[in-house]
């Protein structure tokens, strides 16, 4: 690998710095929400069933609105869509916090408000994916994505810890109020971002109907074999990651004297450390074949999954989790860079929304499936089989020539491209 440009080149741009700050603050609040909301629901109802209803409302709203959000982000100024998403999320979360603090919250009210927040996030996420290639040149896309990933990972580590501290000291309602405040701060940072005018690809028209624009977005997906092949593979990968690691991991840890809650916490933290460390490397080391390197990288996560079932010991698992987290981050940065280079900018948010839709469906499906398997099969055996399926699915994508061969586009003075690799 040859060295890429210095990451500080990207950070010298005020627009990118403000957008990166906004994104990190936004993710800080988003990562606080599960902890704060869980304790708020338990404060109101004390019921696991009530918590599942509230969480289902959030993910259900995301599924229902993500394609609409992608369309809106391709049709209107993306910073405006992001600001609208943040304002609605701030109001929804602020109302939840106020109701909890004043002891006026009901599960019905929480379900409605959380669904509003989920719908708002479904507009914000596709818009975020489309902004970066409007701000940086093609040659700096990887560095920009790695820098943003570093901020996101840091926020995801700090957010739950901050939320837990606020819940313990001030109560869940105030933790949710703090979450709401992050959306306001992110909106203020976005106000300083000035995006250049977008170019509209030949043959695209903003006057096309809603369903026509969705069909146009889907055409961009299915006309690129590498794109739909990876999205399909991640339907399996995300389900296994959510179910095997997220559901069965704590079960194994609780039953294993060599792991326990402390060892499991170490393994989860080690995964985050591996991801953060890799973002620092990717600021300097280019991914010349981002999908090939990314899919090999993500397959490494099969190692900690297998160890969790075969040999659940804290330090072995933590070491493997560092490698797994690093491999996942190689894919994340490579995938975003490939999308931003290969998909026309006026369709990028719609394409990202189809990708997100697959994840939104796969993750709860995997959680439910593995919860069912935990009661009907040997958990260790399920984990070992899952690790094999995980690695096989990731590496099988390399049988697709366009996944295996896709390369970074050569540097160019222009910022964007409408090229296509099949």
MORA-V898608 format. One record per pair of residues at least 24 apart in sequence whose C-alpha atoms are under 7 Angstrom apart, sorted by the first residue. I is the first residue (numbers start at 1). J is the second residue. D is the distance in whole Angstrom. If there is no record, write none. Layout:
BEGIN
i: <I & I>
j: <J & J>
d: <D & D>
END
This chain:
BEGIN
i: <1 & 1 & 2 & 2 & 3 & 3 & 3 & 4 & 4 & 4 & 5 & 6 & 7 & 7 & 7 & 10 & 10 & 15 & 15 & 15 & 16 & 18 & 18 & 18 & 18 & 19 & 19 & 19 & 20 & 21 & 22 & 22 & 22 & 22 & 23 & 24 & 24 & 24 & 25 & 25 & 26 & 26 & 26 & 27 & 27 & 27 & 28 & 28 & 28 & 29 & 29 & 29 & 29 & 31 & 31 & 31 & 32 & 32 & 32 & 32 & 33 & 33 & 35 & 35 & 35 & 36 & 36 & 36 & 36 & 36 & 37 & 39 & 40 & 40 & 40 & 44 & 44 & 50 & 54 & 54 & 54 & 57 & 57 & 57 & 58 & 58 & 58 & 59 & 59 & 61 & 61 & 61 & 62 & 62 & 62 & 62 & 63 & 63 & 65 & 65 & 66 & 66 & 66 & 66 & 67 & 67 & 67 & 69 & 69 & 69 & 70 & 70 & 70 & 70 & 70 & 70 & 71 & 71 & 71 & 73 & 73 & 73 & 74 & 74 & 74 & 74 & 75 & 78 & 78 & 79 & 81 & 81 & 81 & 82 & 82 & 83 & 85 & 85 & 85 & 85 & 86 & 86 & 86 & 87 & 87 & 88 & 88 & 89 & 89 & 89 & 90 & 90 & 90 & 90 & 92 & 92 & 93 & 93 & 93 & 94 & 94 & 94 & 97 & 97 & 97 & 97 & 98 & 100 & 101 & 126 & 126 & 126 & 126 & 127 & 129 & 129 & 130 & 130 & 130 & 133 & 133 & 133 & 134 & 134 & 135 & 136 & 137 & 137 & 138 & 138 & 138 & 138 & 138 & 139 & 141 & 142 & 142 & 143 & 143 & 145 & 146 & 146 & 146 & 146 & 147 & 147 & 149 & 150 & 150 & 153 & 200 & 201 & 201 & 217 & 217 & 217 & 220 & 221 & 223 & 224 & 224 & 225 & 225 & 226 & 226 & 226 & 229 & 230 & 231 & 231 & 233 & 233 & 235 & 235 & 235 & 237 & 238 & 238 & 238 & 239 & 239 & 239 & 239 & 240 & 240 & 240 & 242 & 242 & 242 & 243 & 243 & 243 & 244 & 244 & 245 & 247 & 247 & 247 & 258 & 258 & 258 & 259 & 259 & 259 & 263 & 264 & 266 & 267 & 267 & 267 & 267 & 270 & 270 & 270 & 271 & 271 & 271 & 271 & 272 & 273 & 274 & 274 & 274 & 274 & 275 & 275 & 275 & 278 & 278 & 279 & 287 & 288 & 288 & 289 & 289 & 289 & 289 & 290 & 290 & 290 & 290 & 291 & 291 & 291 & 291 & 291 & 292 & 292 & 292 & 294 & 294 & 294 & 295 & 295 & 295 & 296 & 297 & 297 & 297 & 297 & 298 & 298 & 298 & 298 & 299 & 299 & 299 & 299 & 300 & 300 & 301 & 302 & 302 & 302 & 302 & 305 & 305 & 306 & 306 & 306 & 308 & 309 & 309 & 309 & 309 & 310 & 310 & 341 & 341 & 342 & 342 & 342 & 342 & 343 & 343 & 343 & 344 & 344 & 345>
j: <285 & 286 & 285 & 286 & 284 & 285 & 286 & 284 & 285 & 286 & 284 & 284 & 143 & 283 & 284 & 140 & 144 & 192 & 193 & 194 & 135 & 189 & 190 & 192 & 193 & 189 & 190 & 193 & 148 & 189 & 186 & 187 & 189 & 190 & 186 & 151 & 152 & 155 & 182 & 186 & 182 & 183 & 186 & 152 & 155 & 156 & 155 & 156 & 159 & 159 & 179 & 182 & 183 & 156 & 159 & 160 & 159 & 160 & 163 & 179 & 176 & 179 & 160 & 163 & 164 & 163 & 167 & 172 & 175 & 176 & 176 & 172 & 100 & 172 & 173 & 105 & 106 & 107 & 110 & 111 & 114 & 111 & 114 & 115 & 114 & 115 & 118 & 118 & 360 & 115 & 118 & 119 & 118 & 119 & 121 & 122 & 357 & 360 & 119 & 122 & 122 & 123 & 353 & 357 & 350 & 353 & 354 & 122 & 123 & 126 & 123 & 126 & 127 & 349 & 350 & 353 & 214 & 349 & 350 & 126 & 127 & 349 & 346 & 347 & 349 & 350 & 206 & 127 & 131 & 190 & 123 & 124 & 127 & 124 & 127 & 187 & 120 & 121 & 123 & 124 & 183 & 184 & 187 & 183 & 184 & 117 & 120 & 117 & 120 & 183 & 180 & 181 & 183 & 184 & 116 & 117 & 176 & 177 & 180 & 176 & 177 & 180 & 173 & 174 & 176 & 177 & 173 & 173 & 173 & 349 & 350 & 352 & 353 & 349 & 349 & 352 & 345 & 348 & 349 & 340 & 415 & 416 & 195 & 196 & 195 & 415 & 414 & 415 & 341 & 411 & 412 & 415 & 416 & 411 & 337 & 333 & 337 & 282 & 283 & 333 & 279 & 282 & 283 & 333 & 279 & 283 & 279 & 276 & 279 & 276 & 346 & 344 & 346 & 347 & 350 & 351 & 351 & 351 & 422 & 421 & 422 & 402 & 422 & 402 & 403 & 422 & 397 & 397 & 355 & 358 & 393 & 394 & 358 & 359 & 362 & 390 & 359 & 362 & 363 & 362 & 363 & 365 & 366 & 366 & 386 & 390 & 363 & 366 & 367 & 366 & 367 & 370 & 370 & 383 & 305 & 367 & 370 & 371 & 312 & 313 & 314 & 312 & 313 & 314 & 314 & 314 & 318 & 314 & 317 & 318 & 321 & 318 & 321 & 322 & 321 & 322 & 324 & 325 & 325 & 322 & 322 & 323 & 325 & 326 & 325 & 326 & 329 & 326 & 329 & 329 & 334 & 407 & 408 & 405 & 406 & 407 & 408 & 334 & 335 & 338 & 407 & 334 & 335 & 403 & 404 & 406 & 398 & 403 & 404 & 330 & 331 & 334 & 331 & 394 & 395 & 395 & 327 & 328 & 330 & 331 & 327 & 328 & 331 & 394 & 390 & 391 & 394 & 395 & 324 & 327 & 327 & 387 & 388 & 390 & 391 & 383 & 387 & 383 & 384 & 387 & 383 & 380 & 381 & 383 & 384 & 380 & 384 & 416 & 417 & 417 & 418 & 419 & 420 & 418 & 419 & 420 & 417 & 418 & 416>
d: <7 & 7 & 7 & 7 & 6 & 5 & 6 & 5 & 6 & 6 & 7 & 6 & 6 & 6 & 7 & 7 & 6 & 7 & 5 & 6 & 6 & 6 & 6 & 6 & 6 & 7 & 6 & 6 & 6 & 7 & 4 & 7 & 5 & 6 & 7 & 5 & 5 & 6 & 6 & 6 & 6 & 6 & 6 & 6 & 6 & 7 & 4 & 6 & 5 & 7 & 5 & 5 & 7 & 5 & 5 & 6 & 5 & 5 & 5 & 6 & 7 & 7 & 6 & 6 & 7 & 6 & 7 & 5 & 6 & 6 & 7 & 6 & 7 & 5 & 6 & 7 & 7 & 7 & 7 & 5 & 7 & 6 & 7 & 5 & 6 & 5 & 5 & 6 & 7 & 5 & 5 & 5 & 5 & 5 & 7 & 5 & 6 & 6 & 6 & 6 & 4 & 6 & 6 & 7 & 7 & 5 & 7 & 6 & 4 & 7 & 7 & 5 & 7 & 5 & 4 & 5 & 7 & 7 & 5 & 7 & 5 & 6 & 5 & 6 & 6 & 7 & 7 & 5 & 7 & 7 & 7 & 7 & 7 & 5 & 6 & 5 & 5 & 6 & 6 & 5 & 5 & 7 & 6 & 7 & 7 & 7 & 6 & 5 & 6 & 7 & 4 & 7 & 5 & 6 & 7 & 6 & 6 & 7 & 5 & 7 & 5 & 5 & 4 & 6 & 5 & 5 & 7 & 5 & 5 & 5 & 7 & 6 & 6 & 6 & 6 & 7 & 7 & 6 & 5 & 6 & 7 & 7 & 7 & 7 & 7 & 7 & 7 & 4 & 7 & 6 & 7 & 5 & 6 & 5 & 6 & 7 & 6 & 7 & 5 & 6 & 5 & 6 & 6 & 6 & 7 & 7 & 6 & 6 & 6 & 6 & 6 & 7 & 7 & 6 & 5 & 6 & 7 & 6 & 7 & 6 & 5 & 7 & 5 & 5 & 5 & 6 & 7 & 7 & 6 & 7 & 6 & 7 & 6 & 6 & 5 & 6 & 7 & 6 & 6 & 5 & 5 & 6 & 4 & 6 & 7 & 7 & 6 & 6 & 6 & 5 & 4 & 5 & 7 & 6 & 7 & 6 & 7 & 7 & 7 & 5 & 6 & 6 & 5 & 5 & 5 & 7 & 6 & 7 & 6 & 4 & 6 & 5 & 6 & 5 & 5 & 5 & 6 & 4 & 6 & 6 & 4 & 6 & 5 & 5 & 5 & 4 & 5 & 5 & 6 & 7 & 7 & 6 & 5 & 7 & 6 & 5 & 6 & 4 & 7 & 7 & 7 & 6 & 6 & 6 & 7 & 7 & 7 & 6 & 5 & 5 & 4 & 6 & 6 & 6 & 6 & 6 & 4 & 6 & 6 & 6 & 5 & 5 & 6 & 7 & 7 & 5 & 6 & 7 & 5 & 6 & 7 & 5 & 7 & 6 & 6 & 6 & 5 & 6 & 5 & 5 & 7 & 4 & 7 & 5 & 6 & 6 & 7 & 7 & 6 & 7 & 6 & 5 & 6 & 6 & 7 & 7 & 6 & 4 & 7>
END
